[in-house]
Amino acid sequence: MGEEKAVLDPRFAPRKRQPGLDLLRAIAILLVVPYHAGLFGFELPHDLQRFGWIGVDLFFVLSGYLIAGQLLSALARGKSPRVPRFYWRRALRILPAYLAIVALYIFLPAMREYPIMPPLWKFLTFTQNLGLRGGTTFSHAWSLCIESQFYLVLPFVLLTLARWRRGHLLVPCAVVVVGIVLRGVLAHINVSSPAPSFGFWQKFIYYPTYSRLDPLTMGVSLAAIECFRPGWWTTLMKTAKWIWAPGFGLIALALMFAEVDPLGITSCALGFPLIALGFSALLVCAVSPQSPLSRVPIPGAAFLATVAYSIYLSHKIVINWMLGFTAGHSIALTSLSGYLLMFFSVLIAGAALFFAVERPFLQMRQRLVKRPPEFAPAS
């Protein structure tokens, strides 16, 4: 009798580039950059950039789905994930470009977009998002802090849930429900005060980790369904062409709440999970073979997706520098030429950071922390 060859289960195969995920990542950075540029005066017609803050939530959903999948695929095959290897891969992905930007801010104060900068130890410990208010240098690192804190504990949470089957549904639901209740209580405290404060909203609702776990949790949940519930996942893939409209609808509903009463209880309690659920629906569409998004590459999307992290880290430095450049050359911030100049400068700087710092360390990661072959048992 001949030996049976191991069959590669497509759920556990090394993930190839997917046009749909590239497009979502590109959309995320194209939402965030104009939003922050608008804070410096580079505004779009009708103030459209004001909705761009949701790009971070899209990054969170994508990150939860992609990164948790690395751990869940091992657990689904009955193996224990290699936690040290997971941390090494995350460190070589996140730290080099991040520390390069921190160093620029520390040693070249002229590059700071605001006079105030949180202490260095907060950036080195990824706790800068706690107690944070807007209007400080490198404030956008808050999202990296949340992701780093989340992935620090994620392997141990998943290992615990692997032994506690009832927790598979209970824990993610509890995370979302507790977040809704907590944000609702905090919003009530804020709006009940004599002078409701946007600063309170930033410090206690928008930036803290405990308040922003909805999109990460939903991304992880999608990865868990893909690895552990192939029947459910197949159903999602088949229905993907029908759920993009409800996904956009949920996001639009959350934005409507934010427009009507940004500090209100409804907006604070329900807005974030609605956005996370909407983007989760779009992620399903992006990876489904039934959807054109998963098959048809959009020109430029793969490149933007590749350099998105470096753009995210560096874009405020460039936007701040462009303020002086446009003023010195009498270019209006709201003009088409001023906006395009700012946008392409951000793109070039992000690409430079990627090729100079991020990519060499990613290549080093490939050599030092190789991905093992992921085979399912022979059928």
C-alpha positions as CSV (number, residue, x, y, z in Angstrom):
1,M,0.0,0.0,0.0
2,G,1.4,3.4,-1.0
3,E,1.8,6.2,1.6
4,E,-0.9,8.8,1.6
5,K,0.3,12.3,1.2
6,A,-0.7,15.0,3.6
7,V,-3.4,17.2,2.2
8,L,-3.1,20.9,2.6
9,D,-6.3,22.2,4.2
10,P,-7.1,25.5,2.5
11,R,-8.2,26.9,5.9
12,F,-4.6,26.5,7.2
13,A,-2.6,27.2,4.1
14,P,-0.2,30.2,4.3
15,R,-2.4,33.2,3.3
16,K,-1.7,34.6,-0.1
17,R,-2.3,38.3,-1.0
18,Q,-6.0,38.8,-1.6
19,P,-7.2,41.8,-3.7
20,G,-10.2,42.3,-1.4
21,L,-8.1,42.6,1.7
22,D,-5.6,44.9,-0.1
23,L,-8.5,47.1,-1.1
24,L,-9.9,47.4,2.5
25,R,-6.5,48.2,3.8
26,A,-6.0,50.9,1.1
27,I,-9.4,52.3,1.9
28,A,-8.5,52.4,5.6
29,I,-5.4,54.5,5.1
30,L,-7.3,56.7,2.5
31,L,-9.9,57.4,5.2
32,V,-7.4,58.2,8.0
33,V,-5.0,60.5,6.1
34,P,-7.6,63.0,4.9
35,Y,-9.2,63.0,8.3
36,H,-6.0,64.1,10.0
37,A,-5.1,66.4,7.2
38,G,-8.4,68.2,7.7
39,L,-7.4,68.9,11.3
40,F,-4.5,70.9,9.9
41,G,-6.6,72.8,7.4
42,F,-6.4,70.5,4.3
43,E,-10.1,70.2,3.9
44,L,-12.2,68.4,1.3
45,P,-15.4,69.9,-0.2
46,H,-18.3,69.7,2.2
47,D,-16.0,68.7,5.0
48,L,-16.1,65.1,3.8
49,Q,-12.9,64.1,5.6
50,R,-14.7,64.4,9.0
51,F,-15.8,60.7,8.6
52,G,-12.3,59.4,8.1
53,W,-11.8,58.5,11.7
54,I,-13.6,55.2,11.0
55,G,-10.5,54.1,9.0
56,V,-8.8,53.0,12.3
57,D,-11.8,50.8,13.1
58,L,-11.4,49.1,9.7
59,F,-7.7,48.6,10.5
60,F,-8.7,47.0,13.8
61,V,-11.1,44.5,12.1
62,L,-8.5,43.6,9.5
63,S,-5.8,43.1,12.1
64,G,-8.0,41.0,14.4
65,Y,-8.9,38.7,11.5
66,L,-5.5,38.3,10.0
67,I,-3.3,38.2,13.1
68,A,-5.5,36.0,15.2
69,G,-5.8,33.6,12.3
70,Q,-2.1,32.8,12.8
71,L,-2.8,31.4,16.3
72,L,-6.2,29.9,15.6
73,S,-5.1,27.8,12.6
74,A,-2.7,25.9,14.9
75,L,-5.3,25.4,17.6
76,A,-7.8,24.2,15.0
77,R,-5.3,21.5,13.9
78,G,-5.0,20.4,17.5
79,K,-1.6,22.0,18.1
80,S,-0.4,24.6,20.5
81,P,0.6,27.9,18.8
82,R,4.2,28.9,19.0
83,V,3.7,31.9,21.3
84,P,7.4,33.1,21.3
85,R,7.5,32.9,17.5
86,F,4.2,34.9,17.4
87,Y,5.7,37.6,19.5
88,W,8.9,37.7,17.5
89,R,7.0,38.1,14.3
90,R,4.8,40.9,15.7
91,A,7.8,42.7,17.1
92,L,9.7,42.6,13.8
93,R,6.6,43.8,12.1
94,I,5.7,46.7,14.4
95,L,8.8,48.0,16.2
96,P,11.4,49.0,13.6
97,A,9.3,51.7,11.7
98,Y,7.5,52.7,14.9
99,L,10.8,53.3,16.8
100,A,12.2,55.1,13.8
101,I,9.3,57.6,14.0
102,V,9.6,57.9,17.8
103,A,13.3,58.7,17.4
104,L,12.6,61.4,14.8
105,Y,10.1,63.0,17.2
106,I,12.6,62.8,20.1
107,F,15.8,63.9,18.4
108,L,14.3,66.4,15.9
109,P,11.7,68.4,17.9
110,A,11.0,70.6,14.8
111,M,9.2,67.6,13.3
112,R,6.6,67.6,16.0
113,E,3.1,68.6,14.9
114,Y,2.2,69.9,18.4
115,P,4.3,71.5,21.2
116,I,3.2,68.8,23.7
117,M,4.4,65.2,23.4
118,P,3.7,62.4,25.9
119,P,6.7,61.1,27.8
120,L,8.9,58.6,26.0
121,W,8.2,55.8,28.4
122,K,4.5,55.8,27.3
123,F,5.6,55.2,23.7
124,L,8.1,52.5,24.7
125,T,5.5,50.7,26.9
126,F,2.6,51.1,24.4
127,T,0.5,52.8,27.1
128,Q,0.3,56.3,25.4
129,N,-3.4,55.8,24.7
130,L,-4.3,55.7,28.4
131,G,-5.2,59.2,29.6
132,L,-4.6,60.6,26.2
133,R,-6.1,63.8,24.9
134,G,-5.9,65.1,21.3
135,G,-3.6,67.9,20.2
136,T,-0.4,66.1,21.2
137,T,2.5,64.9,19.1
138,F,2.2,61.4,17.7
139,S,-1.3,61.0,19.2
140,H,-2.2,58.6,16.4
141,A,0.0,56.0,18.0
142,W,-2.9,55.3,20.3
143,S,-4.2,52.6,17.9
144,L,-0.9,50.8,17.9
145,C,-0.9,50.8,21.6
146,I,-4.3,49.1,21.7
147,E,-3.2,46.5,19.1
148,S,0.0,45.8,21.0
149,Q,-1.8,45.4,24.3
150,F,-4.4,43.2,22.7
151,Y,-2.0,40.9,21.0
152,L,0.1,40.6,24.1
153,V,-2.7,38.8,25.9
154,L,-4.4,37.2,22.9
155,P,-2.4,34.0,22.8
156,F,-3.2,33.2,26.4
157,V,-6.9,34.1,25.9
158,L,-7.1,31.7,23.0
159,L,-5.3,29.0,24.8
160,T,-7.7,29.3,27.7
161,L,-10.7,29.3,25.4
162,A,-9.4,26.2,23.6
163,R,-10.0,24.4,27.0
164,W,-13.2,26.2,27.8
165,R,-15.7,25.4,25.0
166,R,-18.5,27.4,26.6
167,G,-16.4,30.5,26.4
168,H,-16.1,30.4,22.6
169,L,-19.3,32.5,22.2
170,L,-19.6,33.9,25.7
171,V,-16.3,35.8,25.8
172,P,-16.5,37.7,22.5
173,C,-20.2,38.6,23.3
174,A,-19.2,39.7,26.8
175,V,-16.4,41.9,25.5
176,V,-18.8,43.7,23.1
177,V,-21.7,44.0,25.7
178,V,-19.4,45.2,28.5
179,G,-18.0,47.8,26.1
180,I,-21.5,49.0,25.2
181,V,-22.5,49.3,28.8
182,L,-19.2,51.0,29.9
183,R,-19.3,53.6,27.1
184,G,-23.0,54.3,27.8
185,V,-22.2,54.9,31.5
186,L,-19.3,57.1,30.7
187,A,-21.3,59.1,28.1
188,H,-24.1,59.5,30.7
189,I,-21.6,60.9,33.2
190,N,-20.2,63.3,30.5
191,V,-23.6,64.6,29.2
192,S,-25.0,64.9,32.7
193,S,-22.2,67.2,33.8
194,P,-22.7,71.0,33.7
195,A,-20.4,71.3,30.7
196,P,-20.1,68.1,28.6
197,S,-16.6,67.8,27.4
198,F,-15.0,66.6,24.1
199,G,-11.8,66.1,26.2
200,F,-13.7,63.7,28.5
201,W,-14.9,61.8,25.5
202,Q,-11.4,61.5,24.1
203,K,-9.8,60.6,27.4
204,F,-12.3,58.1,28.7
205,I,-14.3,56.8,25.7
206,Y,-12.4,57.2,22.4
207,Y,-8.8,56.4,23.2
208,P,-8.8,53.8,26.1
209,T,-8.3,50.1,25.3
210,Y,-11.3,49.0,27.3
211,S,-13.5,51.1,25.0
212,R,-12.2,50.1,21.6
213,L,-12.1,46.3,21.6
214,D,-15.2,45.8,19.5
215,P,-13.6,45.7,16.0
216,L,-10.6,43.6,17.2
217,T,-13.0,41.1,18.8
218,M,-15.1,40.9,15.7
219,G,-12.1,40.4,13.5
220,V,-10.9,37.6,15.8
221,S,-14.4,36.1,15.8
222,L,-14.4,35.9,12.0
223,A,-11.0,34.2,12.0
224,A,-12.4,31.7,14.6
225,I,-15.4,30.9,12.5
226,E,-13.1,30.3,9.5
227,C,-10.9,27.9,11.4
228,F,-13.4,26.1,13.6
229,R,-16.7,26.4,11.9
230,P,-16.1,25.6,8.2
231,G,-19.8,25.1,7.7
232,W,-20.7,28.5,9.0
233,W,-17.8,30.0,7.0
234,T,-19.1,28.5,3.8
235,T,-22.5,30.0,4.5
236,L,-20.9,33.4,5.0
237,M,-19.0,33.1,1.8
238,K,-22.1,32.1,-0.1
239,T,-24.2,35.0,1.3
240,A,-21.4,37.6,1.0
241,K,-22.9,39.2,-2.1
242,W,-26.0,40.1,0.0
243,I,-24.4,41.5,3.1
244,W,-22.3,44.4,1.7
245,A,-25.4,46.7,1.6
246,P,-26.3,46.0,5.3
247,G,-22.6,46.5,6.2
248,F,-22.6,49.9,4.7
249,G,-26.0,50.6,6.3
250,L,-24.7,49.8,9.8
251,I,-21.7,52.1,9.2
252,A,-24.0,54.9,7.9
253,L,-26.3,54.5,11.0
254,A,-23.3,54.9,13.3
255,L,-22.1,58.0,11.5
256,M,-25.6,59.4,11.7
257,F,-25.6,59.0,15.5
258,A,-22.2,60.7,15.6
259,E,-23.4,63.6,13.5
260,V,-26.6,64.2,15.5
261,D,-25.0,63.9,19.0
262,P,-21.3,62.8,19.0
263,L,-21.2,62.9,22.8
264,G,-24.6,61.3,23.3
265,I,-25.2,57.9,25.0
266,T,-26.5,56.2,21.8
267,S,-23.6,57.4,19.7
268,C,-20.9,56.4,22.3
269,A,-22.5,53.1,23.3
270,L,-23.6,51.7,20.0
271,G,-21.5,53.6,17.4
272,F,-18.3,51.6,17.7
273,P,-19.9,48.1,17.6
274,L,-22.1,49.1,14.6
275,I,-19.1,50.3,12.7
276,A,-17.2,47.2,13.6
277,L,-20.0,44.9,12.5
278,G,-20.4,46.9,9.3
279,F,-16.7,46.5,8.5
280,S,-16.8,42.8,9.4
281,A,-19.5,42.4,6.8
282,L,-17.3,44.1,4.2
283,L,-14.4,41.9,5.2
284,V,-16.5,38.8,4.5
285,C,-17.3,40.3,1.1
286,A,-13.6,41.0,0.5
287,V,-12.5,37.4,1.0
288,S,-15.5,35.6,-0.5
289,P,-15.0,33.9,-3.9
290,Q,-18.6,35.0,-4.6
291,S,-17.5,38.6,-4.5
292,P,-15.7,40.5,-7.3
293,L,-13.7,42.2,-4.6
294,S,-11.8,39.0,-3.9
295,R,-10.9,38.4,-7.5
296,V,-10.4,41.7,-9.2
297,P,-7.3,43.7,-8.2
298,I,-7.9,47.5,-8.0
299,P,-4.8,49.3,-9.5
300,G,-2.7,50.9,-6.8
301,A,-4.6,49.1,-3.9
302,A,-1.9,46.5,-3.3
303,F,0.8,49.2,-3.1
304,L,-1.2,51.3,-0.8
305,A,-1.9,48.3,1.4
306,T,1.8,47.4,1.5
307,V,2.9,50.8,2.6
308,A,-0.2,51.7,4.7
309,Y,1.6,51.1,8.1
310,S,4.5,53.3,7.2
311,I,2.1,56.0,5.9
312,Y,0.1,55.8,9.1
313,L,3.2,56.3,11.2
314,S,4.7,59.2,9.2
315,H,1.8,61.1,7.7
316,K,1.3,63.8,10.4
317,I,5.0,64.7,10.2
318,V,4.6,65.3,6.5
319,I,1.2,67.1,6.8
320,N,2.7,69.5,9.4
321,W,5.8,70.2,7.2
322,M,3.5,70.9,4.3
323,L,1.8,73.7,6.3
324,G,5.0,75.6,6.2
325,F,5.7,74.7,2.5
326,T,2.3,75.8,1.2
327,A,2.4,79.0,3.2
328,G,5.9,79.8,1.9
329,H,4.7,79.3,-1.7
330,S,1.3,80.9,-1.3
331,I,-0.6,77.7,-2.0
332,A,-4.1,77.5,-0.4
333,L,-4.6,74.5,1.8
334,T,-8.1,73.9,0.4
335,S,-6.9,74.2,-3.2
336,L,-6.7,71.1,-5.4
337,S,-2.9,71.7,-6.0
338,G,-2.3,72.1,-2.2
339,Y,-4.3,69.0,-1.4
340,L,-2.6,66.8,-4.1
341,L,0.8,68.1,-3.1
342,M,0.1,67.1,0.5
343,F,-1.3,63.7,-0.4
344,F,1.5,62.7,-2.7
345,S,4.1,64.0,-0.2
346,V,2.5,61.7,2.4
347,L,2.6,58.8,0.0
348,I,6.3,59.4,-0.9
349,A,7.4,59.7,2.7
350,G,5.5,56.6,3.7
351,A,7.0,54.6,0.8
352,A,10.4,55.9,1.8
353,L,9.9,54.7,5.4
354,F,8.7,51.3,4.1
355,F,11.6,50.7,1.8
356,A,14.3,52.1,4.2
357,V,13.1,50.6,7.5
358,E,10.0,48.4,7.4
359,R,10.8,46.1,4.4
360,P,14.4,45.2,5.5
361,F,13.1,44.0,8.8
362,L,10.2,42.1,7.2
363,Q,12.8,40.4,5.1
364,M,14.9,39.6,8.2
365,R,11.7,38.2,9.8
366,Q,11.3,35.8,6.8
367,R,14.9,34.6,7.4
368,L,14.9,34.4,11.2
369,V,11.3,33.4,12.0
370,K,10.2,31.2,9.1
371,R,6.6,30.2,8.8
372,P,6.3,26.4,9.2
373,P,4.3,24.4,6.6
374,E,0.6,24.2,7.7
375,F,-0.7,20.7,6.8
376,A,-3.9,19.2,8.0
377,P,-4.1,15.4,8.7
378,A,-4.1,13.1,5.7
379,S,-7.6,12.3,4.4
